[in-house]
Amino acid sequence: MADTDLASQIKAALVDVEIPGGADLAGYAGLSEIIVTPGAVAFAISVAPGMEAAFGPARDAAKAVAERLGGARKVMVSLTAEKTNTPKFSHGKATPPGKTRVPGIKRIIAVGSGKGGVGKSTTSVNLALSLASEGLKVGILDADLYGPSVPKLLGLEGRPAMRDDGIFTPHEAFGLKVISIGSMLVPGQAVVWRGPMATSALRQLLRETAWGDLDALVIDLPPGTGDIHIALFQQTIVEGVVIVSTPQDLALIDAQKAVDMLRRMSVPVLGLVENMSYFIAPDTGNRYDIFGSGGAERAAGRLDIPFLGAIPLVMSIRENSDAGVPPVAAMPEGAEAQAYRLIARRLISSVP
Ligand code: ADP
């Protein structure tokens, strides 16, 4: 059965699960999307603070329904109470809760780009490692559902483990805690995850992962602007966004569009990173400013955002990345690693 069919079937069967007050769970506004993967079924029931115990039997009954219909899939039903906002119900829809922090995570730094292929994921991973090398406890959440590449960049395979209470245990790589939306995708079906399913997957990865205490969580956003960005920025307090761009892209309006959206959503732009900025010849080590120099800094000035630094276009970045050993970990003293670490230090000094 297709995953979407199974989700609808489970939802329909939740009509038989009674919630406090006598209504049924299928029509309850606090029921999340039902996420179905080849190995798991997951959904959440959000309730008003203090109502957790009252909803316990409904949660158990819902879990039993999903287990009966889900075959061998592992079923996870979480019961969450919003601390700051009581769900309000009008016209059968839940009002989105206000922005909250993720417990245990001091600050979230998102990494975005105007378009794909500019090196956003490579930058996210090496930035996270550079922050860790400054002594911070760091995690990385790969939210790029159109091309989740963080696990590959860190040499990780397989899905993260899930505890009995349905909480993910993140992978660990090079000292980073790592979770990827890719592990929840069915290969070749990424498009199906657009919209509400993707946003509830993001919420689950963010809030139902045993991150422990983190000084910083780096989130690798999808390119452009879409549902994931809106959901994240509406629900979660984010320190700000680092925008990655190539010199060519800078001349275009893609980066500008990303900055505009962030401003509209009152999300701080922490700065611009220029990737593939200049070329270092592998044989001579000579630097070539093939796109001219200083363009990114001027563009950052035009956009009125800080310029965080430039990363060269070097073969070793692509080679190490492809091999699952990011340059910052492979050659911590190399010029590439230094470029990433300089950006991390500038970021630390601009984010309290
Ligand atoms: P995005 O996340 O923006 O789609 P990726 O981080 O996946 O981009 O990078 C796209 C490709 O470019 C990858 O093959 C990556 O190894 C390569 N790449 C990224 N940054 C650099 C760089 N500074 N020098 C050389 N290759 C790079």
Boltz pocket constraint, residues with backbone or C-beta under 6 A from the ligand:
constraints:
  - pocket:
      binder: B
      contacts: [[A, 113], [A, 115], [A, 116], [A, 117], [A, 118], [A, 119], [A, 120], [A, 121], [A, 122], [A, 123], [A, 147], [A, 149], [A, 275], [A, 276], [A, 311], [A, 312], [A, 313], [A, 314], [A, 315], [A, 317], [A, 318], [A, 319], [A, 321], [A, 322]]
      max_distance: 6.0
